[in-house]
Amino acid sequence: MEFTAKQIAELIQGRVEGDENATVNTFAKIEEGVPGAISFLSNPKYTHYIYETKSSVVLINEGVELEKPVSATLIRVQNAYECVAKLLQFYESMKPAKKGIDPLASISPKATIGEDVFIGAFAVIGDGAVIGKGSQIHPHAVIGDGVTIGEKCQIFPHVAIYQGCKLGNNVTIHAGSVIGADGFGFAPNQEGYDKIPQIGIVVIEDNVEIGANTCVDRSTMGQTVIHKGVKLDNLIQVAHNCEIGENTVMSAQAGLAGSTKIGAWCMVGGQAGFSGHIQIADKTFIGAQCGVIKNTKGNGESLIGSPAMDPKMFFKAKAIYPKLPDMYRQIAQLQREIEELKNQKS
């Protein structure tokens, strides 16, 4: 597929500087540009590349002032990063969707398969499962008994969705993820542990994307819920009875203990951990490797460190940390001197 700068500008409501008939047929990072590619500049650290890039077209923010001429055609926009995302989505949507059922797929006669569905080789669809219109079930995925999958979902290879779980529309689950495995529920006894049956389900609402090898456990009773618009990275653990609010994003290796409630529009950094039965307010920012052990205060709060604390307090404490050995020696010396004074008085 090939597009002119003029066509692209019309699509993203941009303004062309240079040859509006310049054509592109691929994407490239600005520092790796090649003729026929479109690149973007949103980070000022990369501005110097615009003078030497070989890309034919570059998206650039409206307010950026350049110090010298460039050879590429520019498209001025309000937000270059958002616009390149829109173009990538458009490019992806132009690819023809797979359709049809591979003869090597195993599909229960009790399953319901919608129109224009793709089911790849060695995929398994269980009794009573429902696959919505236009959804794609890739090879080796396992859709358990009674699972409901909405329209235009993407279930990539080796995903396992356990019995009874429910997915909305436009849900993407990447390879190796497990939805609806048993929550970690065991009751100690004199001989070891009794397993607590996990009889609930997982509910994933519309427009959710879940990265590779992420696990979302079924609830003990009721539902583990991932609300609409949530984006989960790879290798995340969501325990039983958790709830993640609308449009929250979470980076790799984060872990939620049971019954954690995350609000809407939160941002969670990589390797952050949450103890169970706590509530995180809407629009909370949780830094990487943060350890959250109690409810947060309110909207817009930022937390870093473990245990989690206000960033100002964290950096004050961090500044003191290297001084602790010297402070310890000074305190020990003061204690010795005090003891000597006490002995002299006695």
N, C-alpha and C positions, 0 to 999 in steps of 0.2 A: 504494500500500500504506500502511496506517495501523496504528499500534501504540500501545498504552497504556503509560504509565510502568511499570505493574505487569508487563506482558508483557516489557518490555525488562529490568527488574530481574531477573526470573526467568531470562532468557537469559544474563545476565552475572553472576549471583549478587550483585546489588547490593541496597541498602537504600533504600527510597523515603522521602523527606521532602517532604510536601506532598500534592497531589492524585494518587493512584495511578491515577485514570482520565483524567488529562491525555493527550491524543493528539498524536502527531507523524507527519508524512508526508515529512519531508525533513531534510537536515543543513545546518548553518550554523556558521560561525565565531562565537565568543561575542560578538565586537564587531560582528557583522553579523546578529545573531539576528532572526528574524521569528516571529510566531505560527505554531505548527504545526511548528517546527523543534526538533531536538535538537542541543545544543552540548556542548562539554567544556571543563573547566578543569584543566590540569596544570602550567602555568607560572605561578609566583607573580606575574610581571610583569603578568599579565592579570587578576589578582583583582578589580581595581576594576570590570571590565566586568560582573561577575556581578550587581552591584546595579542595573544599568541595561539589561541585555540583554532583548530582547523574545522570546527563545526560550522555548518552553513547558517544555522539560526540559533540564537541564544535568547532565552527569556530572561528579562531583567526587571527589577523593580522600578517603578516610575521615577522615584526621587534620586536614583543613583547618578552621580555626575562622573563622567569619564575624563581622564586627563589627556588622552590622545585618541586618534581615530582607530577604529577596529575594522577588520575585514568582514566579519560575520554580519548578517542581517539581524537586527535587534527587534524584539517584540516587547514593548514596555507594558507592564501590567502592575496592578496594585500589590499582588503577592505572588512572586515567581514560584515559591515552593508549593503553594496551593494549586497554582495553575498547572505545574508539571504533574501533580497528582491527578488532576482532572484529565489531562491528556493521556496519562498512562491507563487510567480507567477506561477512557474512550477507546484506546488502542486494544486493550484486553477484550472489550465488548465486541470488537470487530472480528475476533477469532470465531470460527464456526464451532458451535457447541457439539460435543459428542452425543450421539443418540443410538438407541438400540440396545438389545440385551445379548450379551455374549453367550453362546451355547454352553460354555463351561461354568456359568454362574449357577448357583443353587438357590432356587426361589420356591418358597412354600406355595402350594396352590391356595392356601388361605390368606396369602398376602394380597394387598391392593396396590397396583402399580399405575401411576398417573401417566398422562400423555408426555411424549418427548423425553422420557427418562432414559438415562444411560446406566447400565449395570455391567461392570467389567468382569473379566474372567476370574473365577474362583471366589467371587463375592458371595455372601450367604445372606439371604433374606428370610427371617423367621416367620412362624405362624402369626397371622393377624397384624403383621407390620403394614404400615401405610407409607408409600413413597410418593411425595407430591409432584405435580407437573414440573417438568424441566430440571429435576434434580439429577445429580450425577453421583453414582456409587462406584468408586474406582476399585480395581482388582484387589482381592483379599480382604476387603472390608467386611465386617460382620455386623449385621443389623438384627438385633435380638427380637424375640417374640413380643408382639404388642407395641413395638416402637413406632412412633409417629414422626415422620420427617416432612416438613412443609415444602413449599415450592422453591425452585431455583437454589437448592442447597448443593454444596460440594463436600462430599465425604471421601477423603483421599485414602490411599492404600493403607491397609493394616489398622485402620480405625476400628475399634470395637465399641458398639453402643448396646449396653445391656438392656434386658427386658423392661418394657413399660415406659422408657424415657420418652420425652416429647421435645421435638425441635420445631421452631417456627420457620418462617420464610427467610431465604437468603442467608443461611447459616453456613459457614465454612469451618471444617474441622480437618486439620492437617495430619499427615501420616503418623501413625503410632499412638495417637491419643486414645484414651479410654474414658468413656462416659458411662457412669452408672455402676462402676465396681462397688463392692461393699465398703461402707464407711468403717473406720477403725474402731469397732465397738466390742470390748471384752470386759467381763465382770470377773474380778479376782475371786478365787475360792481357795480352800486349803490345799488343793492338789495342783492348782495352776490357774487357768482362765476359762470361763464359759463364754462362748461366742454369743453376742447379742444379735439376733437376726436383723438385717437391715431391710425393711419392707417398704421403704419410700422409693421415690424416683428422682431423676434430674429433669428439670425444665429449663430449656434454653430458648429465649425469646428471639425475635427477628433481628437480623443484621448483626449477628455475633460472629466473631472470628476467633478461633482457638488454634494456637500454634502446635507444632509437632511435640509428641510425647508428653503432653499435658494430661493430668488426671483430674476428673471431676467426680467425686464419690456420691453415690446415692444416699439419701437421708435415712436415718434410723426409722423415722415415721414422717409423713408429710413430704416435703420437697426441698431439694437443693436447687436454688434458682440463680440463673445467670440472666439478668435483665437485658433488654434490647440495647443494641449498640456497643456492648462490651467487647473489648479487644484484649485477649490473653496471649502472651508470648509463649515460647517453647518452655517445656520442663517446669510447669507450674503445678502445685498441688492445691486443690480446693477440696476441703474435707466435708464430711457429712453435715447436712443442715445449714451450710453456709448460704449467704445471699450476697450477690454483687450487684450494685445499683447501676442504673442506666449510664452508658457512655463512659464508664470507668475503664482505664487502661492499666495494664499490669505487665511489668517486664519479667524476663526469664528468671526462673528459680525462686520466685516468691512462693511462700507457703502459708496457707490459712488453716488454722486448727478448727475443730468442730464448732459450728454455730456462730462463727464470726459473721458480722453484718457489715459490709462495706457500702458506703453511700454512693450517690450518683456523682459523676464527673470527677472522680478521684484519680490521682496519678500515683502509681506505686512503682518504685524503683526495683532493680534486680536484687534478688536474694533477701528481700524484706520478709520478715516473719511476723505472724500475728498469733497471739495466744487465743484460746477459745473463749466463746461467750462474751465477746466485746463488740462494741459498735463504733464504727468510724463514720464521722459526719460527712455530709456532702462536700465536695470540692476540697478535700484534704490532700495535701501533697506529702507523700511518704518517701523519704530518700532511700537510696540503695543501701542494703544491709541493715536497714532500720529494724529494731526489735520493739514491736508495739504490744504492750502488756495490759493496757487499760483503755477505757473509752476516751475518745478525743473530745476536745472542748467545743468546737463549733466550726462553721463553714470557713473555708479559706485558710485553715491552720496548716503550717508547715512543720514537719518533724524529721529529725535525722538522729543517727546514733542508736546505741543499744545499751540500756533501755532508751526508748525514744524520748527526745526532748526538743525544746525550742532551739533553732539553729544558733541564736546568739549565745544561749547558755552553753551549748555544745562546744562552740569555738573558744569560749572563755575557759572552759574546763580543759579543752585540748591544749591550750597555750600553757596551762599550768603543769600538765602531765610530764613533760621532759624535765621539769624542775623538781619533781618529787624526790629523786635520790638525794639531791643536795639538801632539800628541806628536811628529809628524814635524818640526815647526819646532823644538821643544825639543831633539830629538836632533841636528838639523843645527847648532843653536847650540853644543851641547856638543862636537860634532866640531870646530867652528872654534876653540873655546877650547882644546881639547886640542892642536890643531895649533900654535896660538900659543905654548903652553907648551913644546912640543917645540922650536920654533924659538928660543925664549929660551935654553934649555939648551944648544943647539948653538952 
